[in-house]
Amino acid sequence: MLKTTSRHAAHFMSIMNRPLKNVVLTTVAILVSYSGVVAQFKSATIGVDGLTCSMCSLSVEKSIRKLPFVKDVIIDLNTTVAVVEFSDASGVEMRKLIKSVRDAGFSVRDLSASFIWQGRKSFDGAKFIYEDNMYLILNEPKEVDQDAIINVTFLDRTFTQSNLYKQYADKLKKFESQNVINGSYYFVVL
């Protein structure tokens, strides 16, 4: 027969309660993380150069639809613009979106996106972080109303119109010279 002392019982209970404590702590951590800033990209507008026929636009559409974070794609052949709607709670990767257009054999002329900003009214300096990516804001951002949809225009030497890129060239050089850029980043204008 097993003899149980109160010390053994307390030790047994502490071992048995560890997983429960972990579950409770994990649940609290998850709730706290979701109670803060909630933000996400809802859609993007991509200017696509080289679209001349319906087969061209179908090729780009199929390439974009392969991305796991894409919910829907509509391409207007007259304006050569693709509007991409993103799935809710999905990790949107703009570089993969750009790559999908290029993989279809076309080039990106410009890129902007609608970003839902919740729970925060101003930006931290000239940047914000979303999905492990840093977005370096080149213009002077205005304060954003809570639950606002902001338009984010992406700047990149490979696809931004030269006059817009030149407008922010000094700030781009400043970021690069200060070695601010580490990891995955995007230059944006709000």
C-alpha positions as CSV (number, residue, x, y, z in Angstrom):
1,M,0.0,0.0,0.0
2,L,1.2,3.5,-0.9
3,K,1.7,5.8,2.0
4,T,1.1,9.4,1.1
5,T,2.2,12.2,3.3
6,S,1.0,15.8,3.0
7,R,4.4,16.8,1.6
8,H,4.1,14.2,-1.2
9,A,0.5,15.3,-1.9
10,A,1.6,18.9,-2.2
11,H,4.4,17.9,-4.5
12,F,2.1,15.8,-6.6
13,M,-0.4,18.7,-6.8
14,S,2.3,21.2,-7.8
15,I,3.3,18.9,-10.7
16,M,-0.3,18.4,-11.7
17,N,-1.0,22.1,-11.6
18,R,2.0,23.1,-13.8
19,P,0.3,22.3,-17.1
20,L,-2.8,24.2,-15.9
21,K,-0.7,27.1,-14.9
22,N,1.0,27.1,-18.3
23,V,-2.4,27.0,-20.0
24,V,-3.7,29.9,-17.9
25,L,-0.5,32.0,-18.5
26,T,-0.6,31.3,-22.2
27,T,-4.3,32.2,-22.4
28,V,-3.6,35.5,-20.6
29,A,-0.7,36.3,-22.8
30,I,-2.8,35.7,-25.9
31,L,-5.6,37.9,-24.6
32,V,-3.2,40.7,-23.7
33,S,-1.5,40.5,-27.2
34,Y,-4.9,40.9,-28.9
35,S,-6.1,43.7,-26.7
36,G,-3.5,46.1,-28.1
37,V,-3.0,47.4,-31.6
38,V,-4.8,45.4,-34.2
39,A,-3.9,46.3,-37.7
40,Q,-3.9,44.6,-41.1
41,F,-3.6,45.2,-44.8
42,K,-7.1,44.9,-46.5
43,S,-6.3,45.4,-50.2
44,A,-3.6,46.6,-52.6
45,T,-3.7,48.4,-55.9
46,I,-0.9,47.4,-58.3
47,G,-0.1,49.2,-61.6
48,V,1.0,46.5,-64.0
49,D,3.0,47.5,-67.1
50,G,2.8,45.4,-70.2
51,L,-0.8,44.2,-70.0
52,T,-2.1,44.3,-73.6
53,C,-4.7,41.5,-73.8
54,S,-7.1,39.4,-71.7
55,M,-4.6,36.5,-71.7
56,C,-2.0,38.8,-70.2
57,S,-4.3,39.9,-67.4
58,L,-5.4,36.2,-66.8
59,S,-1.7,35.3,-66.4
60,V,-1.1,37.9,-63.8
61,E,-4.4,37.1,-62.0
62,K,-3.5,33.4,-61.8
63,S,0.0,34.2,-60.5
64,I,-1.4,36.5,-57.8
65,R,-4.1,34.1,-56.7
66,K,-1.5,31.5,-55.9
67,L,-0.4,33.5,-52.8
68,P,-1.9,32.2,-49.6
69,F,-2.9,35.6,-48.3
70,V,-4.9,36.6,-51.4
71,K,-8.7,36.5,-51.2
72,D,-9.6,38.0,-54.6
73,V,-8.1,39.7,-57.6
74,I,-9.7,42.0,-60.1
75,I,-7.7,43.3,-63.1
76,D,-8.8,46.2,-65.2
77,L,-7.2,45.8,-68.6
78,N,-8.1,49.4,-69.6
79,T,-6.2,51.0,-66.8
80,T,-3.7,48.0,-66.4
81,V,-4.4,48.0,-62.6
82,A,-4.8,45.0,-60.4
83,V,-6.9,45.3,-57.2
84,V,-6.0,42.6,-54.7
85,E,-8.2,41.8,-51.7
86,F,-6.4,40.1,-48.8
87,S,-7.7,37.4,-46.5
88,D,-8.5,38.4,-43.0
89,A,-5.8,37.7,-40.4
90,S,-3.3,36.7,-43.0
91,G,0.3,37.6,-43.1
92,V,0.5,39.8,-46.2
93,E,3.9,39.9,-47.9
94,M,4.2,42.7,-50.4
95,R,7.5,41.4,-51.8
96,K,5.8,38.2,-52.7
97,L,3.0,40.1,-54.3
98,I,5.4,42.1,-56.5
99,K,7.3,38.9,-57.3
100,S,4.1,37.2,-58.4
101,V,3.5,39.9,-61.0
102,R,7.1,39.7,-62.2
103,D,6.9,35.9,-62.3
104,A,4.0,36.2,-64.7
105,G,6.3,38.2,-67.0
106,F,5.2,41.8,-66.2
107,S,6.5,44.7,-64.3
108,V,5.1,46.7,-61.4
109,R,4.5,50.4,-62.1
110,D,3.3,51.3,-58.6
111,L,2.0,49.8,-55.5
112,S,-0.3,51.1,-52.8
113,A,-2.3,49.4,-50.1
114,S,-5.2,50.0,-47.7
115,F,-4.2,49.5,-44.1
116,I,-6.7,49.3,-41.2
117,W,-5.2,51.0,-38.2
118,Q,-6.8,50.2,-34.9
119,G,-6.0,51.2,-31.3
120,R,-3.3,53.8,-32.0
121,K,-3.6,57.5,-32.9
122,S,0.0,58.4,-33.8
123,F,3.1,56.8,-35.3
124,D,6.2,56.0,-33.4
125,G,8.6,58.4,-35.0
126,A,8.8,57.8,-38.7
127,K,8.0,54.1,-38.7
128,F,5.6,51.3,-37.8
129,I,6.1,47.6,-37.5
130,Y,3.6,45.1,-38.8
131,E,4.0,41.3,-39.3
132,D,7.8,41.5,-38.5
133,N,8.3,44.1,-41.3
134,M,9.4,47.7,-40.6
135,Y,7.6,50.4,-42.6
136,L,9.8,53.6,-42.8
137,I,7.5,56.6,-43.4
138,L,9.2,59.2,-45.6
139,N,6.6,62.0,-45.3
140,E,5.3,63.7,-42.2
141,P,2.5,61.5,-41.1
142,K,-0.7,63.0,-39.7
143,E,-2.3,61.6,-36.6
144,V,-4.6,58.8,-37.6
145,D,-8.0,58.3,-36.1
146,Q,-8.6,55.1,-34.3
147,D,-10.1,52.4,-36.6
148,A,-9.0,54.4,-39.6
149,I,-8.1,53.1,-43.1
150,I,-4.9,54.7,-44.3
151,N,-3.5,54.5,-47.8
152,V,0.1,53.3,-47.9
153,T,2.1,54.0,-51.0
154,F,5.3,51.9,-51.4
155,L,8.5,53.5,-52.8
156,D,11.0,51.3,-54.5
157,R,13.7,52.2,-57.1
158,T,12.5,49.4,-59.3
159,F,8.9,50.5,-59.7
160,T,8.1,53.9,-58.2
161,Q,7.6,56.8,-60.6
162,S,10.9,58.7,-60.8
163,N,9.4,62.1,-59.8
164,L,7.9,60.6,-56.6
165,Y,11.1,58.7,-55.9
166,K,13.3,61.8,-56.4
167,Q,11.0,63.8,-54.0
168,Y,12.1,61.5,-51.1
169,A,15.6,60.7,-52.3
170,D,17.3,62.7,-49.5
171,K,15.3,60.8,-46.8
172,L,16.1,57.5,-48.5
173,K,19.8,58.3,-48.4
174,K,19.5,59.4,-44.7
175,F,18.0,56.1,-43.7
176,E,20.6,54.2,-45.6
177,S,23.6,56.3,-44.3
178,Q,22.4,55.9,-40.7
179,N,22.3,52.2,-41.1
180,V,18.7,52.2,-39.9
181,I,17.8,49.5,-42.3
182,N,18.1,46.0,-40.7
183,G,16.0,43.1,-41.7
184,S,12.9,43.4,-43.8
185,Y,11.7,46.9,-44.4
186,Y,9.7,49.0,-46.8
187,F,9.8,52.7,-47.7
188,V,6.3,54.2,-47.6
189,V,4.4,57.4,-47.9
190,L,1.1,57.9,-46.1
